[in-house]
Amino acid sequence: MKNLFLYVFAGLLLFSCKEEPKRTDYIINGTAKDVYNGVRVHLNAVDEKGKEKVISTKMVVNEQFSFEGRVDLPSLHYITINSVPGKLPIMVENSEINVAIDKSNILNSTITGSKSQISFENYQKGYKAIEKESLPTKMAMRNAARQQDVAKQDSLSKRLLELENNVTQYTIDAIKENKDNFFSLFLIRLELNNPKMDIEKYMEAFNDLSSDIKSSKTGLDIKTKLDNLYNIYKKNANLEIGKVAPNFEAPAPDGTMVSLNDVKGKVTIIDFWAAWCGPCRRENPNVVKVYNKYHSQGLEIIGVSLDGARTQKDPKQLWLDAIEKDKLTWKHVSNLQYFNDPVAQLYNISSIPATYILDEEGKIVAKNLRGRALELKVEALLK
């Protein structure tokens, strides 16, 4: 599970009441007790990649400082002070905001005047409670790994998964409770870079937001991102272990069309590679060994080449030369479109070498096996 302060990434990380503030700009009035005159105070915004950028710097004068500006919508910023460790998260909206810095611990500072800040802090309390509960489990997990206690690792993994699900449900509940304000978009956007995001739950939560929130500029931007993630999710779901591999058809070197259905009923390796791919070429002798050993027992291989890179003057000839040089005597296809190859896109290939191993029913039973592991899997399937 992520640490919220470190995981927040940017752009317009929004939330606010549906009602727009009456002010069209913000002013942050700060007090910094026991901080000397001349000490610099920085207001940091966060860019689209999650990188902080100083947007304003002021000096403390008589234990006071101030920032002025304008935001299109409430967004997360940080206040840092040169002589004070740490940073203070603050939701900046177009209103008069008062900040009282606690020099001994900047996270204990108080912020008033920002309605968005109240929502942020309330959410944090519940989130931190779940995070605190997970820490002992994570430590126990590391200890079990060092001791190679597989049974304990399995038990703790299940507990960590439960806690992660608790975080997801807590966030989903918060979104549902805030259908009419931008806090819901903040929470959804917070998850967009989380590889464990439950896309179906977040899509459902987004679709249940008020029309005004969904149709806002930020809402439409998030909708596009959610749709893209959902499409990737659906594609990956069709490529999970146990699923029937999707059929494809592509041209062989002689121009005839070859399809996955041509090897239906046989143990098959779909091998994504290219003449320009060094790791692929180094792995080819292992694949040749497996093919020569098990082809007579029913093994088939379809090599899908991702040649067609811009740097290749004659990609087809380079492809054919590599087939001959590496002694790859199985079926080959390619559209010579690099990673834009329709077969590569169908199988969501983003790097090579990549392999899918299919059983006689055409179901995916393994992915990306190399060397001895590949041989053992093929041997087991042909028994």
QUIRATA-V640935 format. One record per residue. RES is the residue in three letters. PHI is phi in radians with two decimals (999 if undefined). PSI is psi in whole degrees, 0 to 359 (* if undefined). Layout:
[[RES/PHI/PSI] [RES/PHI/PSI]]
This chain:
[[MET/999/148] [LYS/-1.49/155] [ASN/-1.52/120] [LEU/-1.03/321] [PHE/-1.13/326] [LEU/-1.54/335] [TYR/-1.49/340] [VAL/-1.00/130] [PHE/-2.25/173] [ALA/-1.92/215] [GLY/1.48/219] [LEU/-1.64/91] [LEU/-1.47/98] [LEU/-1.84/146] [PHE/-2.97/146] [SER/-2.95/173] [CYS/-1.19/156] [LYS/-1.05/324] [GLU/-1.18/131] [GLU/-1.31/142] [PRO/-1.08/149] [LYS/-1.23/326] [ARG/-1.23/153] [THR/-1.89/5] [ASP/-2.58/172] [TYR/-2.08/154] [ILE/-2.37/128] [ILE/-1.87/113] [ASN/-1.70/117] [GLY/-1.99/142] [THR/-2.06/139] [ALA/-2.37/83] [LYS/-1.08/134] [ASP/1.21/13] [VAL/-1.70/128] [TYR/-1.21/155] [ASN/-1.00/142] [GLY/1.57/348] [VAL/-1.21/135] [ARG/-1.47/138] [VAL/-2.08/133] [HIS/-2.05/140] [LEU/-1.87/119] [ASN/-1.93/128] [ALA/-1.67/172] [VAL/-2.15/129] [ASP/-1.49/184] [GLU/-1.09/336] [LYS/-1.66/6] [GLY/1.52/8] [LYS/-1.57/133] [GLU/-1.37/145] [LYS/-2.42/130] [VAL/-1.21/123] [ILE/-1.88/345] [SER/-2.80/142] [THR/-2.30/129] [LYS/-2.24/166] [MET/-1.90/147] [VAL/-1.28/129] [VAL/-2.29/119] [ASN/0.95/43] [GLU/1.13/25] [GLN/-2.35/156] [PHE/-2.69/166] [SER/-2.68/152] [PHE/-2.23/146] [GLU/-2.33/150] [GLY/3.01/199] [ARG/-2.56/140] [VAL/-2.17/144] [ASP/-1.16/321] [LEU/-2.55/157] [PRO/-0.95/138] [SER/-2.61/156] [LEU/-1.41/132] [HIS/-2.27/174] [TYR/-2.28/142] [ILE/-1.85/129] [THR/-2.19/148] [ILE/-2.24/131] [ASN/-0.94/323] [SER/-1.68/3] [VAL/-2.09/124] [PRO/-1.15/151] [GLY/1.49/187] [LYS/-2.54/150] [LEU/-1.88/116] [PRO/-1.27/135] [ILE/-2.49/131] [MET/-1.48/114] [VAL/-1.65/125] [GLU/-2.35/168] [ASN/-1.33/83] [SER/-2.78/176] [GLU/-1.57/117] [ILE/-2.01/134] [ASN/-1.97/132] [VAL/-2.20/127] [ALA/-1.96/108] [ILE/-1.33/132] [ASP/-1.71/106] [LYS/-1.11/327] [SER/-1.25/331] [ASN/-2.73/103] [ILE/-1.06/334] [LEU/-1.26/347] [ASN/-1.59/4] [SER/-1.11/156] [THR/-1.91/142] [ILE/-2.26/127] [THR/-2.30/159] [GLY/1.70/350] [SER/-1.98/109] [LYS/-1.06/326] [SER/-1.09/325] [GLN/-1.10/322] [ILE/-1.09/314] [SER/-1.09/318] [PHE/-1.05/312] [GLU/-1.18/323] [ASN/-1.10/317] [TYR/-1.11/319] [GLN/-1.05/322] [LYS/-1.04/311] [GLY/-1.17/321] [TYR/-1.11/315] [LYS/-1.13/328] [ALA/-1.10/318] [ILE/-1.21/319] [GLU/-1.06/318] [LYS/-1.09/321] [GLU/-1.15/332] [SER/-1.43/338] [LEU/-1.04/311] [PRO/-1.05/324] [THR/-1.17/319] [LYS/-1.12/319] [MET/-1.13/318] [ALA/-1.12/325] [MET/-1.11/317] [ARG/-1.13/319] [ASN/-1.13/319] [ALA/-1.12/324] [ALA/-1.17/319] [ARG/-1.13/325] [GLN/-1.50/358] [GLN/0.96/39] [ASP/-1.56/91] [VAL/-1.12/318] [ALA/-1.09/317] [LYS/-1.20/321] [GLN/-1.04/318] [ASP/-1.11/317] [SER/-1.13/316] [LEU/-1.21/326] [SER/-1.08/320] [LYS/-1.13/321] [ARG/-1.17/319] [LEU/-1.10/322] [LEU/-1.11/320] [GLU/-1.06/317] [LEU/-1.18/322] [GLU/-1.11/320] [ASN/-1.14/327] [ASN/-1.12/319] [VAL/-1.10/315] [THR/-1.03/312] [GLN/-1.15/322] [TYR/-1.05/317] [THR/-1.22/317] [ILE/-1.05/317] [ASP/-1.08/320] [ALA/-1.13/322] [ILE/-1.11/315] [LYS/-1.13/329] [GLU/-1.36/349] [ASN/-2.19/46] [LYS/-1.10/334] [ASP/-1.82/13] [ASN/-2.44/167] [PHE/-1.30/352] [PHE/-1.02/324] [SER/-1.05/318] [LEU/-1.18/323] [PHE/-1.00/312] [LEU/-1.15/321] [ILE/-1.16/314] [ARG/-1.12/330] [LEU/-1.04/332] [GLU/-1.61/350] [LEU/-1.06/332] [ASN/-1.73/9] [ASN/-1.48/113] [PRO/-1.09/342] [LYS/-1.72/13] [MET/-1.01/132] [ASP/-1.46/88] [ILE/-1.05/323] [GLU/-1.14/319] [LYS/-1.15/320] [TYR/-1.28/327] [MET/-1.10/316] [GLU/-1.09/317] [ALA/-1.13/320] [PHE/-1.12/315] [ASN/-1.10/339] [ASP/-1.58/359] [LEU/-1.24/164] [SER/-1.15/155] [SER/-1.05/321] [ASP/-1.09/319] [ILE/-1.23/315] [LYS/-1.13/326] [SER/-1.55/359] [SER/-1.18/163] [LYS/-0.99/315] [THR/-1.19/322] [GLY/-1.07/317] [LEU/-1.15/323] [ASP/-1.11/316] [ILE/-1.17/323] [LYS/-1.03/317] [THR/-1.07/316] [LYS/-1.15/319] [LEU/-1.11/318] [ASP/-1.07/318] [ASN/-1.11/316] [LEU/-1.14/323] [TYR/-1.16/320] [ASN/-1.10/319] [ILE/-1.13/317] [TYR/-1.04/314] [LYS/-1.14/321] [LYS/-1.13/315] [ASN/-1.15/325] [ALA/-1.08/328] [ASN/-1.36/353] [LEU/-1.99/15] [GLU/-1.31/158] [ILE/-0.98/132] [GLY/1.72/344] [LYS/-1.45/150] [VAL/-1.27/128] [ALA/-1.09/133] [PRO/-1.13/138] [ASN/-1.24/153] [PHE/-2.57/163] [GLU/-2.43/133] [ALA/-2.66/159] [PRO/-1.31/137] [ALA/-1.41/173] [PRO/-0.97/327] [ASP/-1.53/3] [GLY/1.64/347] [THR/-1.24/154] [MET/-1.59/133] [VAL/-2.08/135] [SER/-2.15/161] [LEU/-1.11/329] [ASN/-1.12/342] [ASP/-1.12/337] [VAL/-1.98/22] [LYS/-1.01/138] [GLY/1.57/4] [LYS/-2.17/150] [VAL/-1.09/127] [THR/-2.36/141] [ILE/-1.90/124] [ILE/-1.68/114] [ASP/-1.96/109] [PHE/-1.57/124] [TRP/-2.70/186] [ALA/-2.88/155] [ALA/-1.10/328] [TRP/-1.43/352] [CYS/-1.55/105] [GLY/-0.99/309] [PRO/-1.03/326] [CYS/-1.13/314] [ARG/-1.14/325] [ARG/-1.24/332] [GLU/-1.45/339] [ASN/-0.95/319] [PRO/-1.00/325] [ASN/-1.18/320] [VAL/-1.18/320] [VAL/-1.05/317] [LYS/-1.06/314] [VAL/-1.13/317] [TYR/-1.12/313] [ASN/-1.11/329] [LYS/-1.39/326] [TYR/-2.05/357] [HIS/-1.07/321] [SER/-1.17/341] [GLN/-1.64/0] [GLY/2.11/0] [LEU/-1.28/135] [GLU/-2.16/151] [ILE/-2.29/136] [ILE/-2.05/114] [GLY/-1.52/126] [VAL/-1.93/108] [SER/-1.50/135] [LEU/-1.80/32] [ASP/-1.19/163] [GLY/2.07/14] [ALA/-1.14/152] [ARG/-1.05/332] [THR/-1.33/350] [GLN/-1.58/119] [LYS/-1.25/321] [ASP/-2.37/78] [PRO/-1.05/324] [LYS/-1.14/317] [GLN/-1.16/321] [LEU/-1.11/322] [TRP/-1.09/311] [LEU/-1.11/320] [ASP/-1.10/320] [ALA/-1.17/321] [ILE/-1.04/315] [GLU/-1.22/314] [LYS/-1.12/320] [ASP/-1.53/359] [LYS/1.03/51] [LEU/-1.65/95] [THR/-1.65/12] [TRP/-1.64/187] [LYS/-1.24/143] [HIS/-2.34/143] [VAL/-2.45/156] [SER/-2.97/143] [ASN/-1.69/359] [LEU/0.92/48] [GLN/-2.15/23] [TYR/1.03/221] [PHE/-1.36/356] [ASN/-1.49/1] [ASP/-0.94/130] [PRO/-0.99/325] [VAL/-1.21/318] [ALA/-1.09/321] [GLN/-1.24/324] [LEU/-1.05/323] [TYR/-1.72/11] [ASN/0.96/46] [ILE/-1.47/121] [SER/-2.03/351] [SER/-2.72/155] [ILE/-2.32/156] [PRO/-1.24/150] [ALA/-2.53/138] [THR/-2.35/148] [TYR/-2.13/129] [ILE/-1.87/126] [LEU/-1.99/144] [ASP/-1.49/186] [GLU/-1.18/343] [GLU/-1.59/3] [GLY/1.41/10] [LYS/-1.49/144] [ILE/-1.29/122] [VAL/-1.99/345] [ALA/-2.87/160] [LYS/-2.39/145] [ASN/0.95/41] [LEU/-1.46/147] [ARG/-2.27/159] [GLY/0.86/232] [ARG/-1.09/324] [ALA/-1.09/321] [LEU/-1.14/315] [GLU/-1.08/315] [LEU/-1.12/323] [LYS/-1.18/316] [VAL/-1.10/317] [GLU/-1.02/316] [ALA/-1.14/322] [LEU/-1.22/332] [LEU/-1.60/357] [LYS/-1.23/*]]
